[in-house]
C-alpha cells in the first residue's frame, strides 16, 4: 500500500477547510430553506439525520445529513427481516421507490444530493474529507474480505465525494465498489482528487445512479 505523503495530507486538509467553508456559505440559502421547510412541516422532529460510520483508522463518528426518512427508520429496517435481507443483498441500500422509510420530500433530497450538504460540517470537524472513499457502516467492512483490504480502506479519511460516486454511484455494487474505493487509496493525489470532484458533480447533475 502506497503511503500518502505529509505534504499531500497537509494541502488536502487546507483544501478541505477552505472548500467546506465556501460550500456552507454558498449553500446557506438552501440550507436555511430546508431547515424552514422541516420546521414548518413538523417542528417536533429533528432536521438532521445522524448515523454512526467508520472513519480513518477505524475511528467511529456520526455522519450528518438532512433527514430524508421517517424518524424511526433504523428500527423499521431492522424489524423487517425480509426488508433488511434485501437491503444487505443490494449493497446496503434500497431503491427509493421500494424503501418505505423514505418520505416524498426525502426522495427529492436524495435524488438531488441536497441531503448531503450537512456533511461539510463533518469535513470541517476533520472526520471526513471532500474527496475519499464513501463512509460506511461497520457491517459493510465484511465486503472488503481481508484484514489487509480493510486496513487499506481505513487508512484514509472517508469523503463526501469519491471514485465510487463519480463512477456511477448506486449503480455500482459490491464487490466492484470495494475495488473502486481501494483503487482511489492507491492512486490518491491532489490532481486525482480534483478530477474526482468534477466527475462527481457531473454524476450528480445527471442524477446517475441516485437513490
C-alpha positions as CSV (number, residue, x, y, z in Angstrom):
1,X,0.0,0.0,0.0
2,X,1.5,3.4,-1.0
3,X,1.7,5.7,2.0
4,X,0.3,9.2,1.4
5,X,2.9,12.0,1.8
6,X,2.7,14.5,4.6
7,X,2.7,17.3,2.1
8,X,-0.3,15.9,0.3
9,X,-2.2,15.4,3.5
10,X,-1.4,18.9,4.7
11,X,-2.6,20.6,1.5
12,X,-5.6,18.2,1.4
13,X,-6.7,19.3,4.9
14,X,-6.2,23.0,4.0
15,X,-8.4,22.5,0.8
16,X,-11.0,20.6,2.9
17,X,-11.3,23.6,5.3
18,X,-11.5,26.2,2.5
19,X,-13.9,24.2,0.3
20,X,-16.2,23.2,3.1
21,X,-16.4,26.8,4.4
22,X,-17.1,28.1,0.8
23,X,-19.7,25.4,0.3
24,X,-21.5,26.1,3.5
25,X,-21.6,29.9,2.8
26,X,-22.7,29.5,-0.8
27,X,-25.3,26.8,0.0
28,X,-26.6,28.6,3.1
29,X,-29.8,29.8,1.4
30,X,-30.6,26.2,0.5
31,X,-29.6,25.1,4.0
32,X,-31.8,27.6,5.6
33,X,-34.7,26.9,3.3
34,X,-34.6,23.2,4.1
35,X,-34.5,24.0,7.8
36,X,-37.5,26.3,7.5
37,X,-39.5,23.7,5.5
38,X,-38.8,21.0,8.1
39,X,-39.7,23.3,11.0
40,X,-42.9,24.3,9.2
41,X,-44.0,20.7,8.3
42,X,-43.0,19.1,11.6
43,X,-41.4,21.3,14.3
44,X,-41.1,18.3,16.7
45,X,-38.9,16.2,14.5
46,X,-35.1,16.6,14.0
47,X,-34.0,18.3,10.9
48,X,-30.8,16.2,10.7
49,X,-30.2,12.5,10.5
50,X,-27.1,11.2,12.0
51,X,-25.7,7.7,11.8
52,X,-22.5,6.1,13.1
53,X,-20.0,5.5,10.4
54,X,-16.4,4.1,10.3
55,X,-13.7,6.7,9.8
56,X,-9.9,6.7,9.4
57,X,-8.1,4.2,11.5
58,X,-11.5,2.7,12.5
59,X,-12.4,5.8,14.5
60,X,-16.2,6.0,14.6
61,X,-18.1,9.2,14.0
62,X,-21.6,10.4,13.3
63,X,-22.3,11.4,9.7
64,X,-24.8,14.3,9.3
65,X,-27.4,14.5,6.6
66,X,-30.8,16.2,6.2
67,X,-33.4,13.8,7.3
68,X,-34.9,12.0,4.3
69,X,-36.6,9.2,6.2
70,X,-39.2,8.7,8.9
71,X,-37.9,9.3,12.4
72,X,-37.6,5.6,13.4
73,X,-36.1,4.5,10.1
74,X,-33.4,2.3,11.5
75,X,-35.8,0.4,13.7
76,X,-38.2,-0.2,10.8
77,X,-35.4,-1.6,8.7
78,X,-34.1,-4.0,11.3
79,X,-37.5,-5.1,12.5
80,X,-38.4,-6.3,8.9
81,X,-36.2,-9.3,8.3
82,X,-37.1,-9.5,4.6
83,X,-36.5,-5.8,4.0
84,X,-33.2,-6.0,5.8
85,X,-32.1,-9.0,3.9
86,X,-32.9,-7.1,0.6
87,X,-31.0,-4.1,2.0
88,X,-27.8,-6.1,2.6
89,X,-28.1,-8.1,-0.7
90,X,-28.5,-4.8,-2.6
91,X,-25.2,-3.3,-1.3
92,X,-26.6,-1.9,2.0
93,X,-29.2,0.3,0.3
94,X,-32.7,0.2,-1.2
95,X,-34.1,1.8,-4.3
96,X,-36.1,4.9,-3.2
97,X,-39.3,3.6,-4.8
98,X,-39.0,0.4,-2.7
99,X,-37.9,1.9,0.5
100,X,-40.9,2.5,2.9
101,X,-38.7,4.6,5.2
102,X,-38.1,7.5,2.7
103,X,-40.5,10.4,2.7
104,X,-41.7,12.1,-0.5
105,X,-39.6,15.2,0.3
106,X,-36.7,13.0,1.3
107,X,-36.8,11.3,-2.1
108,X,-36.2,14.6,-3.8
109,X,-33.4,15.5,-1.3
110,X,-31.7,12.2,-2.1
111,X,-32.1,12.4,-5.9
112,X,-30.6,15.9,-5.9
113,X,-28.0,15.0,-3.2
114,X,-29.1,18.1,-1.2
115,X,-29.5,15.8,1.8
116,X,-25.7,15.5,1.9
117,X,-25.0,19.2,2.4
118,X,-24.5,18.8,6.2
119,X,-21.5,16.6,5.6
120,X,-19.5,19.7,5.1
121,X,-19.8,20.0,8.9
122,X,-18.1,16.6,9.2
123,X,-15.4,17.9,6.9
124,X,-14.8,21.0,8.9
125,X,-14.5,18.8,12.0
126,X,-11.9,16.7,10.4
127,X,-13.9,13.5,10.4
128,X,-14.2,13.4,6.6
129,X,-12.5,14.9,3.6
130,X,-14.1,16.5,0.5
131,X,-12.7,13.5,-1.6
132,X,-12.2,10.0,-0.3
133,X,-13.9,6.6,-0.1
134,X,-17.6,7.0,0.9
135,X,-18.1,6.4,4.7
136,X,-19.7,3.1,5.5
137,X,-21.4,1.4,8.5
138,X,-19.5,-1.2,10.5
139,X,-21.4,-4.1,8.9
140,X,-20.1,-3.2,5.4
141,X,-16.5,-3.9,6.3
142,X,-17.1,-7.6,5.6
143,X,-17.3,-6.6,1.9
144,X,-13.6,-5.9,1.9
145,X,-13.0,-9.6,2.8
146,X,-9.4,-9.5,4.2
147,X,-7.8,-7.6,7.1
148,X,-5.3,-6.1,4.7
149,X,-8.0,-4.7,2.5
150,X,-10.0,-3.4,5.5
151,X,-6.8,-1.7,6.8
152,X,-6.1,-0.2,3.4
153,X,-9.7,1.2,3.2
154,X,-9.5,2.7,6.7
155,X,-6.0,4.2,6.1
156,X,-7.6,7.4,4.7
157,X,-10.4,9.7,5.7
158,X,-13.8,8.9,4.1
159,X,-15.1,11.6,1.7
160,X,-18.2,13.4,0.7
161,X,-17.2,12.7,-2.9
162,X,-15.4,9.6,-4.1
163,X,-14.5,7.4,-7.0
164,X,-17.5,5.1,-6.4
165,X,-19.9,8.1,-6.7
166,X,-18.0,9.5,-9.7
167,X,-18.1,6.2,-11.5
168,X,-21.9,5.6,-11.2
169,X,-22.9,6.0,-7.6
170,X,-25.6,3.5,-6.6
171,X,-25.5,1.6,-9.9
172,X,-22.2,0.0,-8.8
173,X,-22.5,-2.6,-6.1
174,X,-20.0,-4.7,-4.1
175,X,-17.5,-6.2,-4.8
176,X,-16.8,-3.7,-7.6
177,X,-17.5,-0.8,-5.3
178,X,-14.8,-2.1,-2.9
179,X,-12.3,-2.4,-5.7
180,X,-13.0,1.2,-6.8
181,X,-12.6,2.6,-3.3
182,X,-9.3,0.8,-2.8
183,X,-8.0,1.9,-6.2
184,X,-8.6,5.5,-5.0
185,X,-6.5,4.8,-1.9
186,X,-3.7,3.5,-4.1
187,X,-3.7,6.5,-6.5
188,X,-4.7,9.4,-4.2
189,X,-3.2,12.7,-5.2
190,X,-4.3,16.3,-5.4
191,X,-4.8,16.0,-9.1
192,X,-6.8,12.8,-8.8
193,X,-8.9,14.5,-6.1
194,X,-9.7,17.4,-8.4
195,X,-10.7,15.0,-11.2
196,X,-13.0,13.1,-8.9
197,X,-14.7,16.3,-7.7
198,X,-15.6,17.2,-11.2
199,X,-16.6,13.7,-12.1
200,X,-18.9,13.5,-9.0
201,X,-20.5,16.9,-9.7
202,X,-21.2,15.8,-13.3
203,X,-22.7,12.5,-12.0
204,X,-25.0,14.4,-9.6
205,X,-26.2,16.7,-12.3
206,X,-27.1,13.7,-14.5
207,X,-28.6,12.0,-11.4
208,X,-26.6,9.0,-12.4
209,X,-27.4,6.2,-10.0
210,X,-29.0,8.4,-7.5
211,X,-31.4,7.0,-4.9
